[in-house]
Amino acid sequence: MTNIEDALIGKHIGSFKVLATLGEGAYGTVYQGVHPTIGRMVAIKVLNAAWSSDSSIVNRFIDEARSANSINHPNIIQIYDFGQLDDGRFFCIMEYIQGKELNEIIEERSGLELKYVEIILPQIVSALSAAHEAKVIHRDLKP
């Protein structure tokens, strides 16, 4: 994590105060944020400075936000805001989902019992169906 990213903790991005770092990836950092008045918790994805100057990466980031925003489904993250910080980095503010990723649960349990698969799989299929109806193709499916 760079000093610039550390400096975001406690600051505001849009209407949301940055509380903590949730995770880091190759392209950026995801923070937890909160709306100070109404208490809405959000996830805030911020592109790294290097990627924010790469137009192909920025365009992909914008396309991903537009794609997610075009789908209204309970199993697809909602996008609340999108923009650019004063330092040039792009951000996307989205619904915060507390919990573990499916791959973590599968790893912890050494697989999933059929009763859980029967609950989870229809939700995945329904979300993918909604995405396909919106002409969105998810290119990064993983548990």
Residue frames relative to the residue before (quaternion, step in Angstrom):
aa qw qx qy qz dx dy dz
M 1.0000 0.0000 0.0000 0.0000 0.00 0.00 0.00
T 0.3591 -0.7481 0.5181 0.2073 3.57 -0.87 0.91
N 0.6601 -0.4985 0.3779 0.4159 3.54 -1.29 0.25
I 0.5923 0.5637 -0.3689 0.4419 3.60 1.09 -0.68
E 0.6861 0.4785 -0.2902 0.4649 3.57 0.90 -0.92
D 0.6132 0.5370 -0.3494 0.4621 3.60 1.02 -0.75
A 0.6460 0.5534 -0.3143 0.4215 3.56 1.03 -0.80
L 0.5862 0.5979 -0.3773 0.3957 3.62 1.18 -0.33
I 0.5470 0.6061 -0.4110 0.4057 3.60 1.13 -0.53
G 0.8002 0.2413 -0.2123 0.5064 3.56 -0.79 1.09
K 0.6220 0.5254 -0.3388 0.4716 3.59 1.27 -0.28
H 0.4488 -0.6613 0.5247 0.2931 3.57 -1.33 0.07
I 0.0775 -0.7201 0.6870 0.0587 3.51 -1.17 0.79
G 0.7781 -0.0213 -0.0548 0.6254 3.53 -0.38 1.22
S 0.7800 -0.2893 0.2395 0.5005 3.57 -0.88 -0.95
F 0.6480 0.5659 -0.2904 0.4189 3.57 1.29 -0.09
K 0.3552 -0.7126 0.5690 0.2057 3.54 -1.07 0.84
V 0.3831 -0.7189 0.5374 0.2183 3.58 -0.88 0.99
L 0.2180 -0.8202 0.5235 0.0760 3.56 -0.68 1.17
A 0.8048 -0.1207 0.1664 0.5568 3.57 0.81 -1.03
T 0.4945 -0.6062 0.5235 0.3376 3.53 -1.34 0.25
L 0.2517 -0.7706 0.5692 0.1372 3.58 -0.89 0.98
G 0.7796 -0.2257 0.1727 0.5581 3.58 1.04 -0.70
E 0.2656 -0.7430 0.5938 0.1574 3.50 -1.35 0.34
G 0.0892 -0.7806 0.6168 0.0477 3.52 -1.16 0.67
A 0.7550 -0.3840 0.2771 0.4535 3.53 -1.32 -0.11
Y 0.7746 0.3756 -0.1805 0.4759 3.58 1.03 -0.77
G 0.8294 -0.1087 0.0933 0.5400 3.58 1.11 -0.33
T 0.4946 -0.6300 0.5227 0.2921 3.49 -1.38 -0.29
V 0.2257 -0.7483 0.6081 0.1390 3.54 -1.12 0.75
Y 0.1429 -0.7936 0.5907 0.0292 3.52 -0.86 1.08
Q 0.3752 -0.6436 0.6000 0.2914 3.51 -1.34 0.31
G 0.0233 -0.8012 0.5979 -0.0099 3.54 -0.98 0.88
V 0.1828 -0.7669 0.6046 0.1138 3.54 -1.31 0.25
H 0.4032 -0.6490 0.5761 0.2904 3.53 -1.16 0.65
P 0.4262 -0.7608 0.4197 0.2516 3.63 -0.48 1.13
T 0.6963 0.4691 -0.2846 0.4626 3.61 1.08 -0.53
I 0.8170 0.2629 -0.1227 0.4983 3.57 0.75 -1.03
G 0.4822 -0.7239 0.3978 0.2919 3.59 1.27 -0.08
R 0.3820 0.7238 -0.5001 0.2830 3.64 1.19 0.19
M 0.2827 -0.7456 0.5838 0.1530 3.54 -0.86 1.05
V 0.0347 -0.8004 0.5983 -0.0148 3.57 -1.02 0.85
A 0.3315 -0.6480 0.6280 0.2753 3.49 -1.41 0.14
I 0.1322 -0.7889 0.5986 0.0439 3.56 -0.93 0.93
K 0.1420 -0.7857 0.5994 0.0568 3.56 -0.53 1.21
V 0.0634 -0.7937 0.6050 -0.0074 3.57 -0.77 1.11
L 0.3908 -0.7130 0.5333 0.2333 3.57 -0.77 1.05
N 0.5362 -0.5942 0.4875 0.3490 3.56 -1.12 0.66
A 0.6445 -0.5457 0.3724 0.3848 3.58 -1.16 0.60
A 0.6491 0.5308 -0.3278 0.4353 3.61 0.90 -0.87
W 0.7049 0.4498 -0.2678 0.4787 3.58 0.94 -0.86
S 0.6120 0.5712 -0.3544 0.4167 3.59 1.10 -0.56
S 0.6807 0.4357 -0.2990 0.5073 3.59 1.24 -0.22
D 0.5837 0.5417 -0.3687 0.4795 3.60 1.32 0.08
S 0.3687 -0.7840 0.4522 0.2121 3.58 -0.24 1.27
S 0.6385 0.5214 -0.3525 0.4431 3.63 0.99 -0.63
I 0.6491 0.4920 -0.3118 0.4892 3.60 1.04 -0.75
V 0.6454 0.5158 -0.3194 0.4642 3.59 0.93 -0.87
N 0.6556 0.5063 -0.3148 0.4634 3.59 0.93 -0.86
R 0.6412 0.5076 -0.3247 0.4751 3.59 1.02 -0.75
F 0.6259 0.5382 -0.3199 0.4650 3.59 1.03 -0.84
I 0.6578 0.4950 -0.2926 0.4865 3.57 0.98 -0.90
D 0.6531 0.5198 -0.3116 0.4540 3.59 0.92 -0.90
E 0.6403 0.5213 -0.3261 0.4604 3.59 0.99 -0.82
A 0.6618 0.4940 -0.3060 0.4737 3.59 0.95 -0.85
R 0.6491 0.5077 -0.3166 0.4698 3.60 0.96 -0.83
S 0.6506 0.5272 -0.3156 0.4463 3.56 0.94 -0.91
A 0.6725 0.4811 -0.2984 0.4767 3.58 0.85 -0.96
N 0.6635 0.5229 -0.2981 0.4443 3.56 1.00 -0.84
S 0.6530 0.5379 -0.3134 0.4314 3.59 1.15 -0.56
I 0.6886 0.4447 -0.2642 0.5082 3.59 1.28 -0.22
N 0.1203 -0.7703 0.6231 0.0633 3.55 -0.87 0.97
H 0.3077 0.7337 -0.5334 0.2871 3.56 -0.14 1.32
P 0.5375 -0.6651 0.4065 0.3217 3.63 -0.91 0.82
N 0.7229 0.4097 -0.2523 0.4959 3.62 1.18 -0.38
I 0.6388 0.4509 -0.3403 0.5223 3.57 1.23 0.44
I 0.5437 -0.6569 0.4329 0.2924 3.52 -0.85 1.11
Q 0.3267 -0.7276 0.5730 0.1884 3.56 -1.06 0.82
I 0.3082 -0.7317 0.5825 0.1741 3.55 -1.05 0.85
Y 0.2131 -0.8077 0.5418 0.0932 3.58 -0.83 1.02
D 0.8044 -0.0485 0.0789 0.5868 3.58 1.02 -0.73
F 0.0659 -0.7634 0.6421 0.0233 3.53 -1.29 0.45
G 0.2543 0.7880 -0.5356 0.1658 3.57 -0.97 0.72
Q 0.4538 -0.6509 0.5384 0.2837 3.48 -1.35 -0.36
L 0.4249 -0.6982 0.5228 0.2422 3.55 -0.94 0.95
D 0.6804 -0.4893 0.3551 0.4142 3.58 -1.26 0.32
D 0.6919 0.4704 -0.2796 0.4710 3.60 1.12 -0.63
G 0.6497 -0.5648 0.3007 0.4104 3.60 1.28 0.18
R 0.5603 0.6042 -0.4007 0.4005 3.60 1.20 -0.25
F 0.3811 -0.7163 0.5430 0.2165 3.53 -1.11 0.79
F 0.0902 -0.7926 0.6014 0.0440 3.56 -1.17 0.63
C 0.1426 -0.7446 0.6453 0.0934 3.50 -1.34 0.44
I 0.1724 -0.7783 0.5984 0.0811 3.58 -0.77 1.06
M 0.0322 0.8284 -0.5508 0.0968 3.54 -0.65 1.15
E 0.7216 -0.4121 0.3491 0.4331 3.49 -1.40 0.16
Y 0.2752 -0.7407 0.5921 0.1582 3.56 -1.05 0.84
I 0.0924 -0.7770 0.6222 0.0225 3.53 -0.82 1.06
Q 0.2453 -0.7768 0.5648 0.1321 3.56 -0.58 1.15
G 0.5549 0.5993 -0.4513 0.3594 3.54 -0.98 0.80
K 0.6037 -0.5543 0.4387 0.3686 3.50 -1.35 -0.25
E 0.5084 -0.5989 0.5146 0.3436 3.52 -1.27 0.44
L 0.6420 -0.5546 0.3706 0.3781 3.55 -1.15 0.66
N 0.6454 0.5267 -0.3384 0.4377 3.61 0.93 -0.79
E 0.6182 0.5334 -0.3447 0.4631 3.61 1.09 -0.62
I 0.6547 0.5070 -0.3058 0.4699 3.57 0.98 -0.86
I 0.6447 0.5181 -0.3160 0.4648 3.58 0.95 -0.89
E 0.6632 0.5075 -0.2983 0.4623 3.57 0.96 -0.90
E 0.6612 0.5175 -0.3042 0.4500 3.60 0.91 -0.91
R 0.7685 0.3620 -0.1783 0.4966 3.56 0.97 -0.89
S 0.3827 -0.7236 0.4743 0.3240 3.58 1.31 -0.03
G 0.7875 -0.1460 0.0523 0.5965 3.55 0.98 0.91
L 0.4001 -0.6904 0.5422 0.2633 3.54 -1.33 -0.12
E 0.4628 -0.6488 0.5266 0.2959 3.53 -1.06 0.77
L 0.6565 -0.5460 0.3619 0.3740 3.54 -1.17 0.69
K 0.6290 0.5518 -0.3534 0.4182 3.62 0.96 -0.78
Y 0.6662 0.4735 -0.3052 0.4887 3.62 1.10 -0.63
V 0.6114 0.5453 -0.3413 0.4608 3.57 1.05 -0.77
E 0.6567 0.5236 -0.3048 0.4491 3.58 1.00 -0.85
I 0.6591 0.4710 -0.3017 0.5027 3.60 1.19 -0.45
I 0.7339 0.4621 -0.2340 0.4395 3.57 0.85 -1.05
L 0.6646 0.5566 -0.3224 0.3803 3.58 0.80 -0.99
P 0.6633 0.4862 -0.3396 0.4565 3.67 0.82 -0.75
Q 0.6210 0.5354 -0.3446 0.4570 3.60 1.10 -0.63
I 0.6393 0.5145 -0.3153 0.4766 3.57 1.03 -0.82
V 0.6659 0.5023 -0.2977 0.4643 3.56 0.88 -0.97
S 0.6458 0.5219 -0.3170 0.4583 3.59 0.96 -0.83
A 0.6620 0.4962 -0.3025 0.4733 3.59 0.95 -0.87
L 0.6587 0.4978 -0.3084 0.4724 3.59 0.94 -0.84
S 0.6237 0.5365 -0.3295 0.4633 3.56 1.04 -0.76
A 0.6465 0.5070 -0.3119 0.4772 3.59 0.98 -0.85
A 0.6384 0.5205 -0.3211 0.4674 3.58 1.01 -0.79
H 0.6803 0.4844 -0.2941 0.4648 3.58 0.88 -0.91
E 0.6133 0.5378 -0.3457 0.4639 3.60 1.07 -0.68
A 0.6959 0.4318 -0.2539 0.5146 3.57 1.15 -0.67
K 0.4733 -0.6967 0.4089 0.3513 3.59 1.35 0.18
V 0.4656 0.6386 -0.4597 0.4052 3.56 1.12 0.75
I 0.1401 -0.7718 0.6163 0.0701 3.54 -0.88 0.98
H 0.2912 -0.7519 0.5686 0.1629 3.56 -0.71 1.11
R 0.1951 -0.8269 0.5223 0.0734 3.57 -0.61 1.14
D 0.7509 0.3604 -0.1929 0.5187 3.59 1.20 0.05
L 0.1620 0.8062 -0.5503 0.1449 3.58 0.74 1.03
K 0.1847 0.7407 -0.6314 0.1362 3.53 -1.01 0.90
P 0.6091 -0.5708 0.3808 0.3977 3.58 -1.10 0.50
